[in-house]
């Protein structure tokens, strides 16, 4: 009797399963179809006419996943390119020239440069005040390399904004749309276009790094609600637009923090909401009327200063606010009944005038420093508006109404 080889039994088993596979229960049939067989790695399996198992479909769909981030990056890239193509035509190069005299009284021209953007078809261009400050001559280079003279229309040093005007073919002027800054979020992509170091219409990309910053203005005041960005801002970018990915202006690039005067990833822009409030007045009047309280000197109250005031005999129940030192004669603050200081005490090497009112809120909004006071008046109030001031006097909290006037110029 001939003994069957084990391989023969295996072949017969596989053949039987193949013939009976269609009649087996579904679960057993799938199990057998997915069970690895001892087929040599060099063998080529014939295609099966059965449906592809769900696990295989999932694997194939997942194979496309790595392409999705790439597609998103390509879309982002296209949006940035589109912003540059559309808005870049509205960004101009500003050259300022002034004249000084050397030791031998010879006239020496001095040049500076900056950026700006077209505001309207009448040739108005928005830029920074410090770009055109003290300029004897101004010229603007348009995107087609046409150079035209410009005249100053209006300035607002307190917000570092200015409007100049050119007489140019309207076909060469491409106004840039203004967006909104009140709804910005930290992390939002932004694009800056300007002329850093004289390189015209340079684009840099970054994000909104922070909101609500306060920086010093050219007139030693404070600009509030400043946008901070890590998009590279360098000398020459001043006055150029900071844009969202829709190509709308959300700010005017104005300053950087850098010991080397080159981009260190901390740039600032005046918010477009301020631009929309200030620029129409600059075009109409040549200046912007700032609301004025009339406090001439003030001290920021701290816990240390509060203790000194208590030692001087003042009843000071708070440790934050603005201590009024002196008021302008005939100012809204004086007319409303606010009081300045009457006595003096030594504070380190300084003399602190005490006895004045301590301002703590305007219209219910807490005021903790003189910077807060200036920022609130500039961003939240208008000339002629009546506000409610909360203050402490002789240990008692009081409130009075005060009508703001225009700040003297």
Secondary structure, DSSP 8 states (H G I E B T S, - for coil): -----HHHHHHHHHHHHHHHGGGS-HHHHHHHHHS-----TT-------S---HHHHHHHHHTTHHHHHHHHHHHHHHHHHHHHHHHGGGEEEEEEEEEEE-TT--EEEEEEEEEEEE-STT-EEEE-HHHHTT-SEEEEE-TTS-EEEEEEEEEEGGGTEEEEEE---GGG-----B--STT--TT-EEEEEE-GGG-TTEEEEEEEEEEEEEEE-TTS-EEEEEEEE-S---TT-TT-EEE-TTS-EEEEEEEE--TTSS--S-EEEEEHHHHHHHHHHHHHHSS---EE--EEEEEEE-HHHHHHHHHTT-----SSEEEEEEE-TT-HHHHHT-----EEEEETTEEEEESS-EEEEETTEE--SHHHHHHHHHHH--TT-EEEEEEEETTEEEEEEEE-EE---
